[in-house]
Amino acid sequence: MVNKENQFLSIFESLAEHAPIIAKSNFRTRSKKLKKVERALMSYRMALKEALYQDFKKTDAEVDLTEIY
């Protein structure tokens, strides 16, 4: 089993290595990537709300205002 800390560190390092490539991409490419992130957030919206309520007692409205939108 992979240690969670090592897993997150590996993901972070991978993203950091890829950042210069993303920075050189054009608006359309970045926009497409952001839309994919938005779709992912929306597809997990209810799960995120439940998790943030469990961890921080955030209400649905607070999650929508501060984390989702």
LINGIWO-V485611 format. One record per helix or strand. SS is the DSSP state (h for helix, s for strand). FROM is the first residue (numbers start at 1). LEN is the number of residues. Records with the same first field share a line. If there is no record, write none. Layout:
SS=FROM-LEN, FROM-LEN
This chain:
h=4-20, 27-17, 45-12, 60-9
